[in-house]
Amino acid sequence: MSTTGDRIVVDPITRIEGHLRIEARMEGDKIANAYSSGTMVRGIEVILQGRDPRDAWAFAQRICGVCTLVHGLASIRAVEDALDYPIPPNAELIRNLMNAAQYVHDHVMHFYHLHALDWVDVVSALSADPKATSELAQSLSNYPKSSPGYFADMKKKLKDFVDAGQLGIFAKAYWGHPAYKLPPEANLMAVAHYLEALSWQREVVKLHAIFGGKNPHPNFLVGGVASPIDLNSDSAINSKRLSQVQDVINRMRLFVDQVYIPDLVAIAGFYKDWGSRGEGLGNFLTYGDFPKAGKGMGDPASYLIPGGAILNRDLSTVHEVDMNDPSQIEEYVSHSWYDYSSGKDQGLHPYDGETQLNYTGPKPPYQHLDVEQSYSWLKSPRWKGHAMEVGPLARVLVLYAKGHEPTKALVDSTLKTLDVPVEALFSTLGRTAARGLETKIIVDMMQGWYDDLIANIKAGETRTFNEVLWEPSSWPTPAQGVGFMEAPRGALAHWIVIEDETIKNYQAVVPSTWNAGPRDPSGQPGAYEAALEDNHNLHDPEQPVEILRTIHSFDPCIACAVHLTDPDGEEVTTVKVR
């Protein structure tokens, strides 16, 4: 972090995945303009050209190691869409369970390990009374690990860190900053649950290993899932493994219901002023996901999360989204370190998209971004010309606007508990709360998908893969398709063009491209930039915790949007596929 003249530079933003630089131009203590820069170059799309489309998922999934399966699933769906390739109901159920597990794991990890320390003062916890902390925790839920002895042990563990002069995972933060408002007991409770979540997550990721063979990067398959079901086989999905899946679902629901949601609401109660800052765009976009088994991605009416666009906060109208319509989704590079053959101010639909790594314009500066020119390795996607926010808040708003009863009940109850108006949803606080509320919605759905899978197996339906169209000679040519989903961080889609049985073009527009992208030719800021320009005053420019709070509320994953090159643009490594 540095300050020069009227600019504050935070580079890198920590507690995120990837490399992100934020510059803020100040007017007094207020952020007047903000600029978001992804500082690593993208290359996966180029790597995929010329490959067998059935192999694309294995490369595309390596776009990110945090959302360990979403790019693989989006890639698989793109190929299946291009080839009109249906999948069995069991495969859809297993995919829903795997994606749902990603949501719950990812959101809990984000809240405690990436975002909570923006609101929780770890050092303050050293002065907490364990007995009073226990009383606080027990007033919020029936979680069994809430005794005075438990919190006394956690306080001692934290004190040992401090006495050793090694705060470790809690080092280099802004402890003591006046923006922290929690009492010591709430801080100790949150720190204890931070450590508890580390143990919890080791168990719940096993669902991906059961159905996908490993985590991160579980195995997938065009036409279904790589999870054969045979209750009499030790090497397939059998009764023991299905029982383990049920155990994972139970663990997830317990932690979400008795730890995550109570902590979220309790902490939010001390920061209600953040319900009036950090909105920015007021435009929200979802693609939709979690189809009903047997319906597939071709039936949007069956999705748990519907697709749609909300403009200017207007929840009375949800606009339809068509990802095949070239007039709806376009990516711009006017302020990106890329070139288009048609010119930097031309928008391209992803089917015609380009990823030119031979950019010859101004290089990234060391002191300040040249914000009048190019200043990011992220592109700028737009929906019908509008900059859009994607992610948990967008999904909760679309569900709320569409009248989804569980969402309406959760949102209305939370607003009432916090005693804040509905407008507080459009904020840093609302974005953080929405992530927790959708976690509750998703984890509650998991049991139903699991029960449906068990019912199919009991009825003798064990197919998880469809062999139709497996041979390239039967493929339509040329072919193109889009694979879309709602990743934990927001609307994700991969577009593929197939000719001569290989990939001619491949483009991925990812959540962090939507949210973290730079300005477009019209000067419209991206979601990060607009949110920081909305009512942000910094108490101390040397400790800009306010910037971190709003940026972390999006859960940035910049590795999804940009990828590695060496300083001279040369190839870093070669991967040979046999």
C-alpha positions in Angstrom: 0.0 0.0 0.0 1.3 3.5 -0.8 0.1 7.1 -1.1 1.4 9.5 -3.7 -0.2 12.9 -4.2 -3.9 12.4 -4.4 -3.7 8.7 -5.1 -3.8 5.7 -2.8 -2.4 2.5 -4.2 -3.2 -0.9 -2.7 -1.1 -3.5 -4.6 -1.5 -6.3 -4.1 -4.9 -6.7 -2.5 -4.4 -9.5 -0.1 -6.8 -12.3 1.1 -8.0 -12.9 -2.4 -7.0 -15.3 -5.2 -4.8 -13.8 -7.8 -3.2 -10.4 -8.3 -5.2 -7.2 -8.1 -4.2 -3.6 -7.8 -6.6 -0.9 -6.7 -5.9 2.8 -7.2 -8.1 5.5 -5.6 -8.0 9.2 -6.5 -8.9 11.1 -3.4 -10.7 14.4 -2.7 -9.9 15.0 0.9 -10.7 11.8 2.7 -13.2 10.7 0.1 -12.6 8.3 -2.8 -13.6 10.3 -5.9 -12.5 7.8 -8.6 -11.3 4.2 -8.3 -9.5 2.0 -10.8 -9.2 -1.8 -10.8 -6.3 -3.5 -12.5 -5.7 -7.2 -12.9 -1.9 -7.5 -13.2 -1.4 -10.9 -14.7 -2.1 -11.8 -18.4 -4.7 -14.2 -19.6 -3.7 -17.2 -21.8 -5.8 -20.3 -21.2 -8.1 -19.5 -24.1 -5.2 -19.5 -26.5 -3.9 -22.8 -25.1 -7.2 -24.5 -25.9 -7.3 -23.6 -29.6 -6.7 -26.7 -31.8 -7.4 -29.3 -29.1 -10.1 -32.0 -28.9 -13.2 -30.3 -27.3 -13.7 -33.4 -25.1 -10.4 -32.5 -23.4 -11.1 -28.8 -22.9 -12.5 -29.2 -19.4 -9.2 -30.5 -18.0 -7.4 -27.4 -19.2 -10.1 -24.9 -18.5 -10.6 -26.2 -15.0 -7.0 -25.1 -14.2 -8.1 -21.5 -14.8 -8.6 -21.4 -11.0 -7.8 -23.6 -8.0 -10.2 -21.9 -5.6 -13.4 -22.6 -7.5 -12.0 -26.0 -8.1 -14.7 -27.4 -10.4 -16.7 -24.5 -11.9 -14.6 -24.0 -15.0 -14.6 -27.7 -15.7 -18.3 -27.8 -15.5 -18.8 -24.7 -17.6 -16.5 -26.2 -20.2 -18.3 -29.5 -20.2 -21.6 -27.8 -20.7 -20.2 -25.7 -23.6 -19.3 -28.8 -25.5 -22.6 -30.6 -24.7 -24.5 -27.5 -25.9 -22.5 -27.3 -29.1 -23.0 -31.0 -29.8 -26.6 -31.2 -28.5 -25.4 -33.8 -26.0 -28.0 -34.8 -23.3 -26.9 -36.3 -20.0 -28.7 -38.8 -17.6 -30.7 -37.5 -14.6 -28.2 -39.0 -12.1 -25.4 -37.0 -13.8 -27.4 -33.8 -13.3 -28.0 -34.6 -9.6 -24.3 -35.3 -9.0 -23.3 -32.1 -10.7 -25.8 -30.2 -8.6 -24.4 -31.7 -5.4 -20.8 -31.0 -6.4 -21.5 -27.5 -7.4 -23.6 -26.9 -4.2 -20.8 -28.3 -2.1 -18.5 -25.8 -3.8 -20.8 -22.9 -2.9 -21.1 -23.9 0.8 -17.3 -24.6 1.2 -16.3 -21.5 -0.8 -18.7 -19.1 1.0 -17.8 -20.2 4.5 -14.1 -20.0 3.7 -14.5 -16.6 2.3 -16.5 -15.2 5.3 -14.1 -16.4 7.9 -10.7 -16.5 6.2 -10.8 -13.8 3.6 -13.4 -11.2 4.7 -14.1 -11.5 8.4 -10.7 -9.9 9.4 -12.0 -6.7 7.8 -14.5 -6.5 10.6 -13.0 -8.6 13.4 -10.1 -7.3 15.5 -8.1 -10.3 16.4 -5.9 -8.6 18.9 -8.9 -7.2 20.7 -10.0 -10.8 21.4 -7.1 -11.1 23.9 -9.1 -9.0 26.4 -12.3 -11.0 26.1 -13.9 -12.8 29.0 -14.4 -16.5 27.9 -17.5 -16.9 30.1 -19.1 -13.8 28.6 -18.1 -15.1 25.1 -19.8 -18.4 25.9 -23.0 -16.6 26.9 -22.9 -14.6 23.7 -22.4 -17.6 21.5 -25.1 -19.6 23.3 -27.5 -16.7 22.8 -27.0 -17.0 19.1 -27.3 -20.7 18.5 -27.1 -24.2 20.0 -23.7 -25.0 18.5 -22.1 -27.5 20.9 -18.7 -25.9 21.0 -19.7 -22.8 23.0 -18.5 -23.6 26.5 -16.4 -21.2 28.6 -13.6 -23.8 28.5 -13.7 -23.9 24.7 -13.3 -20.1 24.4 -10.7 -20.1 27.1 -8.6 -22.6 25.2 -9.0 -20.5 22.0 -8.0 -17.3 23.8 -4.8 -19.1 25.2 -4.0 -20.3 21.7 -4.2 -16.8 20.4 -2.2 -15.4 23.3 0.5 -18.0 22.5 0.7 -16.6 19.0 1.1 -13.1 20.2 3.6 -14.0 23.0 5.8 -15.8 20.4 5.8 -12.6 18.3 4.4 -14.6 15.4 0.8 -13.8 14.6 1.1 -16.1 11.6 -2.1 -16.0 9.6 -3.2 -12.9 11.6 -0.1 -10.9 10.9 0.2 -7.5 9.0 -3.4 -6.3 9.5 -4.8 -3.1 10.8 -5.5 -4.2 14.4 -6.6 -1.4 16.6 -8.0 0.6 13.7 -11.0 2.7 14.9 -13.2 1.3 12.1 -13.4 -2.0 14.1 -16.5 -1.9 16.3 -17.0 -5.4 17.7 -16.6 -5.9 21.5 -13.8 -8.2 22.6 -16.2 -11.2 23.2 -17.6 -11.0 19.7 -14.0 -10.8 18.4 -13.0 -13.9 20.3 -16.1 -15.8 19.2 -15.3 -15.0 15.5 -11.6 -15.9 15.8 -12.6 -19.2 17.4 -14.9 -20.0 14.6 -12.3 -18.9 12.1 -10.0 -21.7 13.4 -13.0 -24.1 13.6 -13.8 -23.5 10.0 -10.2 -24.6 9.0 -11.0 -28.0 10.5 -14.5 -28.1 9.1 -13.4 -27.5 5.5 -11.1 -30.5 5.5 -14.0 -32.8 5.9 -16.6 -31.2 3.6 -14.3 -31.2 0.5 -14.5 -35.0 0.6 -17.8 -34.8 -1.4 -15.8 -33.7 -4.5 -13.3 -36.5 -4.0 -16.1 -39.1 -3.7 -17.8 -38.0 -6.9 -14.8 -36.6 -8.8 -11.9 -38.7 -7.5 -10.0 -35.8 -6.0 -10.1 -32.2 -4.8 -9.0 -29.7 -6.1 -9.9 -30.3 -9.8 -12.2 -33.3 -9.6 -12.7 -35.3 -12.8 -15.5 -34.6 -15.2 -16.8 -36.1 -18.5 -18.6 -34.8 -21.5 -21.9 -36.6 -21.5 -22.2 -37.1 -17.7 -20.0 -37.5 -14.8 -17.0 -39.8 -14.1 -18.9 -41.4 -11.2 -20.1 -45.0 -12.0 -22.7 -46.3 -9.5 -22.4 -49.9 -8.4 -23.4 -50.7 -4.9 -21.4 -54.0 -5.0 -18.1 -52.5 -6.2 -15.3 -51.1 -4.1 -14.2 -48.8 -7.0 -17.5 -47.2 -7.8 -20.1 -45.1 -5.9 -21.3 -47.7 -3.4 -23.4 -47.6 -0.2 -20.4 -46.6 2.0 -19.5 -43.6 -0.3 -23.2 -42.5 -0.4 -23.3 -42.6 3.4 -20.2 -40.4 3.4 -22.0 -37.9 1.1 -24.9 -37.8 3.6 -22.4 -37.1 6.4 -20.9 -34.2 4.5 -24.3 -32.7 3.8 -25.1 -33.0 7.6 -21.8 -31.3 8.5 -22.4 -28.5 6.1 -26.0 -27.8 7.3 -24.9 -27.8 11.0 -22.1 -25.4 10.5 -24.1 -23.0 8.3 -27.2 -23.0 10.6 -25.4 -22.9 13.9 -22.2 -21.0 13.2 -22.0 -19.1 9.8 -25.4 -17.5 9.7 -25.5 -16.5 13.4 -22.0 -15.0 13.2 -22.9 -13.2 10.0 -26.0 -11.6 11.5 -24.3 -10.8 14.8 -21.3 -9.1 13.2 -23.5 -7.2 10.7 -25.4 -5.7 13.6 -22.4 -3.6 14.5 -21.8 -2.4 11.0 -25.2 -1.3 9.8 -23.7 2.0 8.4 -22.2 -0.2 5.7 -25.7 -0.7 4.4 -25.4 2.7 2.8 -22.1 2.5 0.9 -20.4 0.3 -1.7 -23.3 -0.2 -4.1 -22.0 1.3 -7.3 -23.7 0.1 -10.5 -27.2 -0.9 -9.3 -27.2 -3.4 -12.3 -27.2 -7.1 -11.6 -26.9 -10.2 -13.9 -27.4 -13.9 -13.5 -27.3 -16.7 -16.0 -29.2 -19.3 -13.9 -28.2 -22.7 -12.6 -29.1 -25.9 -10.7 -31.4 -27.5 -13.2 -33.9 -30.1 -12.3 -32.8 -33.6 -13.0 -34.1 -34.8 -16.3 -34.7 -31.3 -17.6 -31.1 -30.2 -18.2 -29.7 -26.8 -19.0 -32.1 -26.5 -22.0 -35.0 -25.8 -19.6 -34.4 -22.6 -17.8 -37.8 -22.9 -16.1 -36.5 -25.8 -14.1 -33.5 -23.9 -12.6 -33.3 -23.2 -8.9 -31.5 -20.0 -9.6 -33.2 -18.2 -12.6 -31.3 -16.2 -15.2 -32.1 -12.5 -15.6 -30.9 -8.9 -15.5 -31.9 -6.1 -13.1 -31.3 -2.5 -14.1 -31.1 0.5 -11.8 -32.3 -1.3 -8.7 -35.7 -2.0 -10.3 -36.8 -5.3 -8.7 -40.2 -5.1 -10.5 -38.6 -6.1 -13.8 -36.2 -8.9 -14.5 -35.0 -8.8 -18.1 -34.3 -12.0 -20.1 -30.7 -12.8 -20.9 -29.6 -14.6 -24.1 -26.0 -15.5 -24.2 -26.1 -16.5 -27.9 -27.4 -13.0 -28.9 -24.4 -11.0 -30.1 -26.2 -7.8 -29.2 -26.4 -8.7 -25.6 -23.0 -9.8 -24.3 -19.9 -8.1 -25.6 -16.3 -7.7 -24.2 -14.3 -4.5 -24.6 -10.6 -3.9 -24.4 -10.5 -0.1 -24.7 -8.7 0.1 -21.3 -7.2 -3.4 -21.3 -3.7 -4.5 -22.2 -5.1 -6.3 -25.3 -5.8 -5.4 -28.9 -8.6 -6.5 -31.2 -8.1 -6.8 -34.9 -11.2 -4.6 -35.3 -9.9 -1.9 -33.0 -9.7 -1.4 -29.2 -13.1 0.4 -29.0 -15.0 -2.4 -30.7 -17.0 -4.8 -28.6 -16.9 -8.5 -29.5 -19.4 -11.3 -28.7 -17.5 -14.2 -27.2 -18.1 -16.5 -30.2 -16.0 -13.9 -32.1 -13.8 -13.0 -29.2 -10.1 -12.6 -29.3 -7.3 -13.0 -26.8 -4.3 -11.2 -28.4 -1.3 -11.5 -26.2 0.9 -9.4 -28.6 -0.2 -6.1 -27.1 2.3 -3.4 -28.1 0.9 -0.4 -26.2 2.1 1.3 -23.0 3.5 -1.2 -20.5 2.2 -1.3 -16.9 3.7 1.6 -15.0 5.4 1.3 -11.7 4.1 4.4 -10.0 0.5 4.9 -11.3 -1.8 3.3 -13.8 -2.3 5.3 -17.0 -6.1 5.3 -16.6 -6.7 7.3 -19.7 -5.2 4.4 -21.7 -4.9 0.7 -20.9 -4.6 -0.3 -17.3 -5.6 -3.9 -16.8 -5.2 -7.4 -18.1 -9.0 -7.9 -17.5 -11.5 -7.2 -20.3 -14.7 -5.2 -19.8 -17.8 -7.3 -20.5 -21.1 -5.5 -20.9 -24.8 -6.7 -21.2 -26.7 -4.6 -23.7 -24.1 -1.9 -23.1 -24.5 -1.9 -19.3 -21.8 -2.6 -16.8 -23.2 -5.4 -14.5 -22.5 -6.8 -11.1 -22.6 -10.6 -10.8 -22.4 -12.9 -7.7 -24.4 -13.7 -4.6 -26.1 -10.3 -4.4 -27.2 -10.6 -8.0 -28.6 -14.1 -7.4 -30.4 -13.2 -4.2 -32.0 -10.1 -5.8 -33.2 -12.1 -8.9 -34.6 -14.8 -6.7 -36.3 -12.2 -4.5 -37.6 -10.3 -7.5 -38.9 -13.6 -9.0 -40.8 -14.4 -5.8 -38.8 -17.4 -4.5 -40.4 -17.9 -1.1 -37.3 -19.2 0.8 -35.3 -16.3 -0.4 -38.0 -13.7 0.4 -38.4 -15.2 3.9 -34.7 -15.1 4.6 -34.1 -11.6 3.2 -37.1 -10.1 5.0 -36.2 -11.8 8.3 -32.6 -10.6 8.0 -33.6 -7.0 7.2 -36.0 -7.0 10.2 -33.4 -8.5 12.5 -30.8 -5.9 11.5 -33.5 -3.1 11.4 -32.3 -1.8 8.1 -34.3 -0.9 5.0 -34.5 -2.9 1.8 -32.1 -0.4 0.2 -29.4 -1.8 2.5 -29.3 -4.8 0.1 -27.6 -2.6 -2.5 -24.3 -2.2 -0.5 -21.2 -3.7 0.8 -23.2 -5.0 3.8 -25.9 -6.4 1.5 -23.4 -8.1 -0.7 -21.8 -9.9 2.3 -25.2 -10.8 3.8 -26.5 -12.1 0.5 -23.5 -14.6 0.3 -24.6 -16.1 3.6 -28.3 -16.2 2.8 -27.7 -18.0 -0.5 -25.4 -20.5 1.3 -28.4 -21.3 3.5 -30.7 -21.7 0.4 -28.2 -24.0 -1.4 -27.3 -26.2 1.6 -31.0 -26.8 2.3 -31.5 -27.9 -1.3 -28.7 -30.5 -1.1 -30.7 -33.0 0.9 -33.4 -33.1 -1.8 -30.9 -33.7 -4.6 -29.3 -36.5 -2.5 -32.7 -38.1 -1.8 -33.5 -38.0 -5.5 -30.3 -39.7 -6.4 -30.9 -42.4 -3.8 -34.4 -42.9 -5.1 -33.1 -43.4 -8.6 -30.6 -45.9 -7.5 -33.2 -47.9 -5.5 -35.4 -47.9 -8.6 -32.5 -49.5 -10.6 -31.5 -46.3 -12.5 -27.7 -46.1 -12.1 -26.6 -44.5 -15.4 -24.3 -41.5 -15.0 -23.0 -41.2 -18.6 -24.5 -41.0 -22.1 -22.5 -42.5 -24.9 -24.5 -40.9 -27.7 -22.5 -38.7 -30.0 -19.2 -39.8 -28.4 -17.5 -40.4 -31.8 -16.5 -37.2 -33.6 -17.8 -38.6 -36.9 -21.3 -38.0 -35.6 -20.8 -34.4 -34.5 -22.5 -31.5 -36.3 -19.9 -29.4 -38.1 -19.3 -26.6 -37.7 -20.7 -26.4 -34.1 -20.7 -23.7 -31.4 -22.1 -23.6 -27.9 -22.1 -21.9 -24.6 -21.7 -23.5 -21.2 -23.0 -21.4 -18.4 -23.5 -21.7 -14.7 -23.6 -19.7 -11.5 -20.2 -20.1 -9.9 -19.9 -19.0 -6.2 -18.5 -15.7 -7.3 -21.1 -15.1 -10.1 -22.2 -15.7 -13.6 -19.7 -17.8 -15.5 -19.8 -18.9 -19.2 -17.5 -20.5 -21.7 -18.2 -20.1 -25.4 -16.7 -22.7 -27.8 -16.5 -22.9 -31.6 -15.7 -26.4 -33.0 -14.5 -27.0 -36.6 -12.9 -30.1 -38.0 -13.3 -31.9 -34.7 -11.1 -29.4 -32.9 -11.5 -26.1 -31.0 -11.3 -23.2 -33.4 -12.1 -20.5 -30.7 -12.7 -20.5 -27.0 -13.6 -17.6 -24.8 -14.4 -17.6 -21.0 -16.2 -14.6 -19.5 -15.8 -15.1 -15.7 -17.3 -13.5 -12.7 -14.2 -11.4 -11.8 -14.1 -10.1 -15.4 -17.6 -8.8 -15.0 -16.9 -7.3 -11.5 -13.2 -6.3 -11.7 -12.9 -5.2 -15.3 -11.8 -1.6 -16.2 -13.8 1.1 -17.8 -15.3 0.7 -21.3 -15.1 3.1 -24.3 -18.1 5.0 -22.8 -16.2 5.5 -19.5 -18.5 3.2 -17.5 -16.6 1.8 -14.5 -16.6 -1.8 -13.6 -18.4 -3.0 -10.5 -15.4 -2.8 -8.2 -14.6 0.7 -9.4 -18.2 1.9 -9.1 -18.6 0.4 -5.6 -15.5 2.2 -4.2 -16.8 5.5 -5.6 -20.0 5.1 -3.6 -19.7 6.9 -0.3 -16.2 5.8 0.8 -14.4 8.0 3.3 -11.0 6.8 4.6 -10.2 7.3 8.2 -6.5 6.7 7.6 -5.0 6.6 4.1 -2.1 4.5 5.4 -4.6 1.8 6.7 -7.4 1.8 4.0 -9.5 -1.0 5.6 -12.5 0.6 4.0 -11.2 -0.3 0.5 -10.6 -3.9 1.6 -14.1 -4.2 3.1 -15.8 -3.4 -0.2 -13.4 -5.2 -2.5 -13.5 -8.3 -0.3 -17.3 -8.2 -0.3 -17.1 -9.3 -4.0 -14.8 -12.2 -3.1 -12.3 -11.4 -5.9 -10.8 -14.3 -7.8 -8.5 -12.6 -10.3 -6.8 -15.9 -11.4 -10.1 -16.7 -13.1 -9.7 -13.6 -15.2 -6.0 -13.4 -15.9 -3.2 -16.0 -16.3 0.5 -16.3 -16.2 3.2 -15.2 -18.6 6.9 -14.4 -18.0 8.1 -10.7 -18.1 9.1 -11.0 -21.7 5.9 -12.7 -22.9 7.7 -16.0 -23.6 6.1 -19.4 -23.1 6.6 -20.5 -19.5 6.0 -24.3 -19.8 4.8 -26.9 -22.3 2.3 -29.6 -21.4 2.3 -32.6 -23.6 -1.0 -34.6 -23.7 -0.7 -38.2 -25.0 
